[in-house]
Amino acid sequence: MALILASTSPYRKLLLERLQLPFIQADPLFTEAEPGSMPIDELLQYNSMGKAQSVLDRHPDATVIASDQLAVCGDIVLGKPGCAEKAAAQLAMLSGRSVTFLTGLVLLSAEHRHIDVIPFTVTFRELSEREIRNYIERESPIDCAGSFKSEGLGIALFEKMQGDDPTALIGLPLIRLSQWLKPLI
């Protein structure tokens, strides 16, 4: 069984390597739907399935893993900030608040289809401007939804974490994925 991760994300690659299964990465040639175009759970499933199907179409004998993630704080959907100023604004807004990361996950092959959305919530402690500035200078989290990396120094920004799978916070829920892969390996 050829296993393909439908992602170019270095974070997802590192997570999948934890399972010690041989896999390759493939760029999903798929245009994602934007937040607001459909309910969030549907959006995550649509984007995850679209990524997986685009890779499966090119590798029909493979088993494909794909995911998509959004961060939600109240009614606000948080994307990747793209620059230090936007990262600082996101972190200031999240100070003392909870944010839920919703990760769409798909395992797809010609014979199997699994799809789900896995939540994970973090509560930020009260953050000072100085803490935010120092964090951004050290971690440069401009390519991360919510402007932090929990696998690095970002963990120090939290008051608490809630969820069944902490790897969902990074973007690839390994507990659920392992359950789905077990009968296949």
N, C-alpha and C positions, 0 to 999 in steps of 0.2 A: 504494500500500500504506500503510494507516494503521498506525503503530507505536505500541504502548502499553506503557508501563512499569507493571506491576502492583505498584506500591509508592508509598507516600507519603514514603519516606525521602529526606531532602535529600542524603544521601551518595550514594545510588544515582543520584539525578537528576544530580548533578554528574559522576559517572563517565560516565553515558550521554551527556551533553553533549559529552564528549571526542570521540565518534565523528562529531559534526557532522551527525547525521541528525535530521530533524524527528520529534518524538514528543510524546505527551501522557502524563500520569500519571493512573492510575485507582486508587482504593482497592479492593484485592481484598476482597470481602465473603466471607471464608472464615475459619473457625475452625481455627487451627493445632493439630495434634497436639502433645502435650507430650513432652519428652525422657523416655525410659524406657518409652514406650508401644510402641516398636518399635526395631529396630536403627537406629543413627544415620544410615547412608547411606539406608536406606528412609524414615526420618523426613524427611530433607531433600528427597528426591525427592517424597514425598507432599505435603509442605507447599508446595513450589515449584509442583508441578503443580496443586494445589488452588487456589492463588492465580491462576495463569495461566488455568485453566479458568473460574474465577468471573468473570474479566474478559472472556474470549472469549465466554461465554454472553450477555453484555450487548452485545458488539461482534463479531458473528460474521464480519465481513469483515476484521477486523484481524489483525495479527501481534502477539502478546503476549510480553513478556519478564517473567519472574518469577524471584526467587531467595529463598533462605532460608539462614541461616548459624548455625552453632554453633561454639563454641570448646571444645576438649577438651584437658585436661592430665591425663595418666595416665588414671584411671577417672572423673575429675570433669568434668562438662559445665558450662561456665561460661555464665551468662546475662548479661543487662544488670543491673548492680548496683542501679540505682534511687536510690541515695543515696551520699553521700561516704564514710560509714563502711564500707559494703559494698564500695565501690570500693577503699578502702585495704586491706581484708582480702584482696580478690582479688589486688591487686598484690603484697602481702606474700607470699602463697602462691605467686605466679608468680616471685618473685625467684630468679634463678639456674636457672630451669627452662625447658623448652620447652613451647609450647602450639601445637596444630595447629588452624587454622581450616578448617572444611569448609563449602564453599558449594555448595548445590544451585542449579542453573541450568536454566531451561526456556525454550525458544523454541517457541511454539505458535501454529498457525493452522489453518484448516480443511484445508490441504494439507500442512502440515509439523509434525513433532513431534521436538524434540531435547531430551534430558534428560541431565544428568551431575552429578557431585559433584567439585568441584575443591578439592584440599588446598593449604594454604600454612602453613608452620611458622615460628614466630619463637622465638628463644631470648633470654630476658631476662638482662641482666647482674644482678649482685647489687645490690639496691636498698636504700638506707637508709630509715628511717622519714621522715626529713626530705625526701629526694628524692620519696618517694611523696606526702607531704603537699603539697609545693610543686607537683608535677605536677597533682594533683587540683584545687588552687586555681586553677591557670592554665588547665587544659583542661576541667575539669568533665565527665569522660568517663562520666557516670552512665547515658547511653543507649547505651553501646557494650559489646558482649560482650567480656569480658576486661578491661574498665576502661581502655582506651587508644584513642587515635586515631593510627594510624600516619601519616596524612596531615598531622599536626601535630607537636607536641612529643613525642608518644609514640615517635617514631622514636629518640629519644635514650635510651630505656629498653632498647633491644635490644643484644645482643651479635652476633647474626647472624640472617639471614633465609634461608629455603630454600623454593623452589617455582618453578613455571613462570610464574606470573602474579601479580605483586604486587597487581593490582587485586582479586584474589580476597580478599585480606586485608581490604579495605574493604567487600566484600559484593556485587560485581558483576564477575565475571571477563571483562574486555573482550577478551582474546585469543581465548578460546573463542567468545564471543559474536560477534566479528568474523568468525571462520571460518564460523559458522552463517549469518550475515547475508549474506555475500558473494554467494552465488547468488541472493539475493532482491532485491538492489539494483542 
